[in-house]
Structure formats: structure tokens, C-alpha cells
């Protein structure tokens, strides 16, 4: 079937990631800090979620524009 809908969300998210590069840099810096500290309970979940929150905020506008 040639009329199958195409999911554009992954493409839109990829286009939004460069605009969130500072959040990704924060996440990578956290990973390095945690690895260097040796603290087994430390994690970078907050920084990771901050990155995806930024990507989602950017992508949502573009995705909903296509639905109109």
C-alpha cells in the first residue's frame, strides 16, 4: 500500500537535536563526573531528561503543525 502514513516524528526529533546541544553537553559532562567519582549511586537521569524535554518542546510544534 502506497498510502501508508509515514511517521515523521523521528526525523523531526533529529532536526531538533542540534538546538538542544547544550543540554546534551551537560549530560555528557555529568557522565564524565559520575565516572570519575566512582559513586555507584550517582546518575545523570535529570540531565538526560532535560535533553529530551528540549527536543520534545521543539518537535511538538512541528509535529502538530503537520496534523492540521
N, CA and C of each residue as an Amber inpcrd file, in Angstrom:
protein
   204
   0.8420000  -1.1840000   0.0000000   0.0000000   0.0000000   0.0000000
   0.8850000   1.2440000   0.0000000   0.7080000   2.0380000  -0.9910000
   1.4880000   3.2680000  -1.1040000   0.9220000   4.3900000  -0.2490000
  -0.2850000   4.2120000   0.2620000  -0.9220000   5.2700000   1.0410000
  -0.6700000   5.1410000   2.5410000   0.2470000   4.2700000   2.9390000
   0.5540000   4.1280000   4.3560000   1.1450000   5.4220000   4.8900000
   0.6850000   5.8570000   6.0400000   1.2340000   7.0930000   6.6190000
   2.6920000   6.9000000   7.0290000   3.4320000   7.9700000   6.9490000
   4.8410000   7.9550000   7.3170000   4.9910000   8.6880000   8.6480000
   5.6630000   8.0560000   9.5880000   5.9000000   8.6810000  10.8880000
   7.0600000   9.6630000  10.7510000   6.7660000  10.9410000  10.8410000
   7.7980000  11.9740000  10.6760000   8.4520000  12.3590000  11.9990000
   7.9490000  11.8180000  13.1120000   8.4690000  12.2060000  14.4270000
   9.9750000  11.9710000  14.5530000  10.5140000  10.8020000  14.1950000
  11.9670000  10.6070000  14.3290000  12.7910000  11.6210000  13.5290000
  12.3240000  11.9460000  12.3370000  13.0370000  12.9190000  11.5030000
  12.9890000  14.3060000  12.1300000  11.8350000  14.6760000  12.6380000
  11.6780000  15.9890000  13.2760000  12.5370000  16.0640000  14.5350000
  12.5470000  14.9980000  15.3250000  13.3720000  14.9870000  16.5340000
  14.8490000  15.1450000  16.1970000  15.3020000  14.4610000  15.1680000
  16.7050000  14.5930000  14.7540000  17.0260000  16.0350000  14.3600000
  16.0850000  16.6910000  13.6890000  16.2850000  18.0850000  13.2850000
  16.3180000  19.0190000  14.4900000  15.6670000  18.6350000  15.5780000
  15.6160000  19.4750000  16.7720000  16.8310000  19.2890000  17.6840000
  17.5100000  18.1750000  17.5760000  18.6200000  17.8810000  18.4860000
  19.7380000  18.9280000  18.4710000  20.1360000  19.4740000  17.3170000
  21.2000000  20.4930000  17.3590000  20.8340000  21.7140000  18.2040000
  19.5720000  22.0670000  18.2560000  19.1320000  23.1960000  19.0740000
  19.1940000  22.9050000  20.5620000  19.3830000  21.6540000  20.9170000
  19.4490000  21.2380000  22.3200000  20.8440000  20.7510000  22.6800000
  21.8260000  21.1820000  21.9200000  23.1960000  20.6770000  22.0960000
  23.7780000  21.0260000  23.4640000  23.3790000  22.1510000  24.0510000
  23.8970000  22.4940000  25.3720000  23.3980000  21.5010000  26.4210000
  22.1510000  21.0900000  26.2970000  21.6080000  20.0810000  27.2270000
  22.3440000  18.7510000  27.0760000  22.6780000  18.3930000  25.8320000
  23.4210000  17.1570000  25.5980000  24.8290000  17.2770000  26.1810000
  25.4450000  18.4430000  26.0330000  26.7790000  18.6650000  26.6000000
  26.7300000  18.5610000  28.1270000  25.6720000  19.0700000  28.7410000
  25.5000000  18.9490000  30.1880000  25.4030000  17.4800000  30.5970000
  24.6750000  16.6990000  29.8160000  24.5220000  15.2690000  30.0810000
  25.8710000  14.5500000  29.9630000  26.6170000  14.8360000  28.9060000
  27.9220000  14.1940000  28.7250000  28.8900000  14.5850000  29.8340000
  28.8450000  15.8490000  30.2670000  29.7090000  16.2940000  31.3660000
  29.3430000  15.5570000  32.6490000  28.0710000  15.3410000  32.8690000
  27.6220000  14.6030000  34.0480000  28.1380000  13.1670000  34.0030000
  28.0590000  12.5420000  32.8590000  28.5550000  11.1720000  32.7230000
  30.0380000  11.1010000  33.1120000  30.8070000  12.0660000  32.6590000
  32.2330000  12.0880000  32.9910000  32.4470000  12.2880000  34.4890000
  31.6770000  13.2060000  35.0930000  31.7930000  13.4350000  36.5310000
  31.4500000  12.1910000  37.3310000  30.3860000  11.5130000  36.9460000
  29.9450000  10.3140000  37.6610000  30.9820000   9.2070000  37.5050000
  31.5160000   9.0420000  36.3090000  32.5220000   8.0060000  36.0810000
  33.7770000   8.2880000  36.9040000  34.1470000   9.5470000  37.0010000
  35.3520000   9.9090000  37.7500000  35.1460000   9.7980000  39.2600000
  33.9240000   9.9890000  39.7150000  33.6690000   9.9820000  41.1570000
  33.6490000   8.5670000  41.7340000  33.2800000   7.6080000  40.9250000
  33.2000000   6.2370000  41.4190000  31.9850000   5.9770000  42.2960000
  31.1080000   6.9510000  42.4250000  29.8930000   6.8050000  43.2340000
  28.9020000   5.9310000  42.4680000  28.6110000   4.7720000  43.0020000
  27.7410000   3.8240000  42.3120000  26.2710000   4.2520000  42.3060000
  25.9000000   5.1690000  43.1850000  24.5100000   5.6050000  43.2440000
  24.2480000   6.8780000  42.4380000  25.2920000   7.5350000  41.9850000
  25.1300000   8.7620000  41.2070000  24.6430000   8.4050000  39.7990000
  23.8770000   9.3070000  39.2220000  23.3740000   9.0810000  37.8690000
  23.1210000  10.4280000  37.1980000  22.8190000  10.3750000  35.9390000
  22.6060000  11.5900000  35.1510000  21.2190000  11.6120000  34.5220000
  20.2800000  10.9880000  35.1710000  18.9310000  10.9010000  34.6350000
  18.3220000  12.2880000  34.4240000  18.5500000  13.1900000  35.3500000
  17.9970000  14.5390000  35.2230000  18.4820000  15.2530000  33.9810000
  19.7640000  15.1800000  33.7140000  20.3230000  15.8350000  32.5310000
  19.8120000  15.1790000  31.2550000  19.6760000  13.8540000  31.2840000
  19.1690000  13.1310000  30.1150000  17.7260000  13.5380000  29.8300000
  16.9150000  13.6030000  30.8650000  15.5210000  14.0020000  30.6810000
  15.4000000  15.4630000  30.2600000  16.3040000  16.3300000  30.7430000
  16.3110000  17.7350000  30.3140000  16.5600000  17.8360000  28.8100000
  17.4760000  17.0060000  28.3050000  17.7570000  16.9900000  26.8600000
  16.5020000  16.6090000  26.0850000  15.8360000  15.5350000  26.4930000
  14.6570000  15.0850000  25.7550000  13.4750000  16.0410000  25.9310000
  13.4060000  16.7340000  27.0390000  12.3620000  17.7390000  27.2140000
  12.5560000  18.8580000  26.1870000  13.7940000  19.2620000  25.9830000
  14.1150000  20.2840000  24.9910000  13.7510000  19.8090000  23.5850000
  14.1330000  18.5780000  23.2560000  13.8240000  18.0160000  21.9350000
  12.3140000  17.9300000  21.7460000  11.6110000  17.4420000  22.7610000
  10.1530000  17.3110000  22.6620000   9.4700000  18.6570000  22.4770000
   9.9340000  19.6800000  23.1870000   9.3310000  21.0120000  23.0680000
   9.4950000  21.5530000  21.6490000  10.6460000  21.3260000  21.0730000
  10.9090000  21.7650000  19.6940000  10.0730000  20.9630000  18.7110000
  10.0570000  19.6490000  18.8720000   9.3890000  18.7660000  17.9150000
   7.8740000  18.8840000  17.9760000   7.3260000  19.1040000  19.1480000
   5.8670000  19.1330000  19.3000000   5.2190000  20.1620000  18.3900000
   5.7860000  21.3590000  18.3420000   5.2170000  22.4090000  17.4970000
   5.1830000  21.9630000  16.0380000   6.2790000  21.3790000  15.5820000
   6.3810000  20.9730000  14.1800000   5.4760000  19.7900000  13.8710000
   5.3600000  18.8700000  14.7980000   4.5030000  17.7070000  14.5880000
   3.0410000  18.1310000  14.5100000   2.6070000  18.9870000  15.4380000
   1.2040000  19.4020000  15.4370000   0.8640000  20.3010000  14.2610000
   1.8340000  21.0230000  13.7310000   1.5870000  21.8120000  12.5250000
   1.2460000  20.9010000  11.3430000   1.8520000  19.7290000  11.3030000
   1.5960000  18.7950000  10.2030000   0.2270000  18.1340000  10.3230000
  -0.3290000  18.1070000  11.5150000  -1.6150000  17.4530000  11.7160000
  -2.7940000  18.3150000  11.2700000  -2.5550000  19.5980000  11.0970000
  -3.6470000  20.4960000  10.7230000  -4.1000000  20.2510000   9.3040000
